Structure formats: C-alpha cells, structure tokens
C-alpha cells in the first residue's frame, strides 16, 4: 500500500448558518454541502455560498447527474436541485448510523461510520446489494474514473483511502494533519477532492494523487 501526506490546496469557510459540514457532492459547477437543516451550494472559484435548499441534511450527499441524494436521519432523500422539491425517500441501511454517500454505476454507496463498512444499495428501493468492509470508521465515499475512495475519521486521525471496490483492500492512503478530519467527500472528476470538515465548518480541497 502506498502512503503519503495529504496535500491541502485550499480551505473554504466556515460559513454563516453552517456550523458543521457533513456530506459533500459536486455537480460540475457547484459543491453541495450538507449543513444540518439545509443543503448549501458553494461556488468553488469564489468560495462563496450561492444558494441553498431548505431540507434536512445530516450526513452524506451525492449527485447522479440530475438529482441530489441526501441522508437525513434514517432515510435517503432524492431531491431536484433546481426546484428543491423532494421527489422520493428510501430507507437508509444504517437506520440513522449512516455517514458518506456516493452515486456510481446505477447504485448508491453508503458509508457506515461505526460499523466500519460501505453498503452498495439500490437507489430506488434501498435494498442492500453487497457490503465492503473496512478496518476504520468510514465517513465520506467517492468514485472517480475507475477509482473508489473513502475517508476515515477515528479519534484525531483521518485519512483518504483508495480501495479495491470488490474486496475493500487498501491500495493507497493520504494522511490528514493531526486534528483535521474528513466528513463528506467528493471528487471534481479530475485532480481535486472536496472534503467536509465536520464541526470545523470548513471545506478543504485535497489534491488527488496520480498513480501507476
């Protein structure tokens, strides 16, 4: 396994009305942040909030190309990002113990913090299709190209891990500085990760490393 220090490129926040950042996703223009009782939209160029949807947003956030998915309590909400309309809900597999959320290849991937695993679920029904195990508390999850990344946060230690999406083997790890944790996680599709900073109220940008 390759191990290195995470390279932090930029920090945003904290923001008014968003004391804690949970899930993070990216729609190609805006970074969406789960901020408790709303999902806030961040312009990553200016670093300012440019909109919000007033809906419960407690943990992971994902985008499937058209819709936002947002964990709130023991459900996952499907939301129209233009109108803010709640379109559907499905049960969250952790029944309120869920953390990160990502959409890839027609499925939702849901981090389970203290259960140390990631469930692949059906986005229409919430049925669990399979489970990927971890040896650390799991927070954010993200797919980029053919890579599967997830964040860990346990005690004061946090890191980003690239794993084998089939068996969960850790292939690469990026260690965060002591005291800086990652809650939500999303790639910009290129060389950056947007990382929620939990109770710091910040969003940090980490360089996605190149590898063979």
Phi and psi in degrees as a GROMACS rama.xvg file:
@    title "Ramachandran Plot"
@    xaxis  label "Phi"
@    yaxis  label "Psi"
@TYPE xy
-83.7452  135.533  UNK-2
-132.518  135.663  UNK-3
-152.086  170.49  UNK-4
-82.0137  139.322  UNK-5
-68.376  136.562  UNK-6
-99.1459  109.99  UNK-7
-86.5734  120.548  UNK-8
-93.1313  -31.2969  UNK-9
-163.743  154.13  UNK-10
-126.65  141.642  UNK-11
-118.764  150.565  UNK-12
85.5576  -173.092  UNK-13
-69.8398  163.806  UNK-14
-115.952  147.014  UNK-15
-61.2011  134.389  UNK-16
76.3527  9.6709  UNK-17
-138.577  70.5671  UNK-18
-67.7247  -22.1798  UNK-19
-139.048  140.296  UNK-20
-110.884  123.44  UNK-21
-100.67  -105.448  UNK-22
-69.8416  155.992  UNK-23
-139.512  135.923  UNK-24
-144.521  173.291  UNK-25
-140.347  130.11  UNK-26
-104.189  12.8971  UNK-27
99.1024  -19.4297  UNK-28
-128.963  -44.6036  UNK-29
-118.001  149.208  UNK-30
-97.3371  122.819  UNK-31
-96.4583  132.423  UNK-32
-121.343  128.242  UNK-33
-78.2536  115.851  UNK-34
-125.176  40.9489  UNK-35
90.0039  -83.4567  UNK-36
-108.53  11.4992  UNK-37
-156.401  160.72  UNK-38
-106.747  118.996  UNK-39
-100.261  146.669  UNK-40
-106.466  124.161  UNK-41
-108.857  131.168  UNK-42
-83.2324  112.469  UNK-43
-71.5683  -13.7258  UNK-44
-82.487  -48.8101  UNK-45
-85.8647  -23.453  UNK-46
80.0481  14.607  UNK-47
-109.422  153.902  UNK-48
-78.5311  133.268  UNK-49
-119.082  7.55082  UNK-50
168.619  174.239  UNK-51
-162.309  159.765  UNK-52
-120.158  123.438  UNK-53
-82.1923  88.5171  UNK-54
-152.544  148.045  UNK-55
-58.1309  133.002  UNK-56
-145.031  88.169  UNK-57
-99.483  -24.3536  UNK-58
-146.485  -130.988  UNK-59
-61.0298  149.857  UNK-60
-131.867  141.746  UNK-61
-144.094  162.344  UNK-62
-136.17  130.045  UNK-63
-102.691  11.6725  UNK-64
103.107  -20.5019  UNK-65
-134.04  -37.0533  UNK-66
-122.709  153.22  UNK-67
-91.9998  144.372  UNK-68
-118.395  132.714  UNK-69
-137.78  125.768  UNK-70
-77.2435  129.815  UNK-71
-140.872  109.008  UNK-72
63.2006  -123.015  UNK-73
-103.47  19.6028  UNK-74
-131.291  162.125  UNK-75
-113.502  123.477  UNK-76
-96.5515  139.613  UNK-77
-105.482  124.423  UNK-78
-130.009  140.18  UNK-79
-80.8077  115.641  UNK-80
-71.1188  -17.1736  UNK-81
-81.5058  -51.5937  UNK-82
-90.0995  -20.3005  UNK-83
79.6565  6.23754  UNK-84
-71.5777  136.477  UNK-85
-80.1012  116.677  UNK-86
-93.596  -34.3706  UNK-87
-167.101  163.055  UNK-88
-136.016  148.245  UNK-89
-131.081  157.307  UNK-90
-68.4544  139.045  UNK-91
-81.6477  138.142  UNK-92
-63.5625  -28.2163  UNK-93
-89.0007  0.150087  UNK-94
52.9927  44.8083  UNK-95
102.907  -4.05256  UNK-96
-106.516  21.1521  UNK-97
-85.1043  157.252  UNK-98
-127.873  -95.1049  UNK-99
-77.5914  164.698  UNK-100
-149.856  135.494  UNK-101
-144.379  154.154  UNK-102
-116.652  132.169  UNK-103
-160.755  137.757  UNK-104
52.3736  42.9791  UNK-105
76.4147  15.2738  UNK-106
-136.645  157.458  UNK-107
-101.73  139.493  UNK-108
-115.072  121.872  UNK-109
-118.422  116.709  UNK-110
-71.016  143.667  UNK-111
-119.63  106.21  UNK-112
-55.1535  -74.0023  UNK-113
-76.9323  -17.8549  UNK-114
-79.5264  -7.2795  UNK-115
54.2478  53.7136  UNK-116
-158.634  172.295  UNK-117
-130.798  125.835  UNK-118
-97.3501  133.858  UNK-119
-90.6516  124.427  UNK-120
-128.326  159.784  UNK-121
-74.6361  123.931  UNK-122
-71.0551  -11.5313  UNK-123
-92.8014  -33.3981  UNK-124
-117.399  -21.4677  UNK-125
84.3073  2.00599  UNK-126
-63.7516  133.857  UNK-127
-77.0382  124.784  UNK-128
-92.6343  -39.555  UNK-129
-164.883  169.601  UNK-130
-133.418  133.435  UNK-131
-108.295  125.301  UNK-132
-90.2944  152.624  UNK-133
-133.808  163.952  UNK-134
-105.809  10.9349  UNK-135
-135.017  160.712  UNK-136
-58.5414  133.331  UNK-137
-102.263  131.869  UNK-138
-114.813  -111.331  UNK-139
-69.2743  153.546  UNK-140
-134.202  149.358  UNK-141
-157.697  141.009  UNK-142
-106.403  139.593  UNK-143
-147.044  127.629  UNK-144
53.8902  -124.889  UNK-145
-102.692  12.8912  UNK-146
-96.9085  143.337  UNK-147
-117.109  119.183  UNK-148
-117.796  147.053  UNK-149
-143.091  157.753  UNK-150
-101.823  153.193  UNK-151
-123.831  152.042  UNK-152
-153.753  107.762  UNK-153
-141.303  123.666  UNK-154
58.396  -126.533  UNK-155
-102.295  14.1252  UNK-156
-110.539  133.917  UNK-157
-142.702  144.718  UNK-158
-153.278  161.744  UNK-159
-100.146  136.539  UNK-160
-127.529  132.549  UNK-161
-94.8887  125.287  UNK-162
-123.864  161.456  UNK-163
-71.6262  120.253  UNK-164
-68.1562  -11.3845  UNK-165
-88.4226  -46.8653  UNK-166
-119.926  -2.38311  UNK-167
82.4151  4.231  UNK-168
-57.4603  131.204  UNK-169
-78.1375  123.165  UNK-170
-101.444  -28.3959  UNK-171
-158.709  144.766  UNK-172
-138.71  137.549  UNK-173
-116.616  117.584  UNK-174
-87.7809  129.109  UNK-175
-80.0748  153.027  UNK-176
-59.3742  150.876  UNK-177
-54.5667  133.598  UNK-178
87.5876  -7.73234  UNK-179
-106.128  112.485  UNK-180
-105.047  163.276  UNK-181
-116.284  123.299  UNK-182
-97.2745  -85.1136  UNK-183
-81.0671  159.77  UNK-184
-149.011  135.639  UNK-185
-156.361  144.353  UNK-186
-88.3034  155.493  UNK-187
-90.0861  7.45059  UNK-188
86.234  -0.753099  UNK-189
-133.481  -111.305  UNK-190
-114.732  20.2387  UNK-191
-129.49  145.615  UNK-192
-112.566  135.104  UNK-193
-96.1398  127.271  UNK-194
-127.165  120.534  UNK-195
-66.4851  143.324  UNK-196
-107.165  21.0972  UNK-197
59.9829  -133.336  UNK-198
-71.6775  -6.44021  UNK-199
-69.2031  -20.6904  UNK-200
73.8777  9.86186  UNK-201
-105.778  159.371  UNK-202
-119.83  128.777  UNK-203
-113.381  144.991  UNK-204
-103.963  125.437  UNK-205
-117.441  138.839  UNK-206
-70.1892  131.556  UNK-207
-81.1601  121.106  UNK-208
-76.2742  151.485  UNK-209
-85.1314  151.659  UNK-210
-149.291  163.981  UNK-211
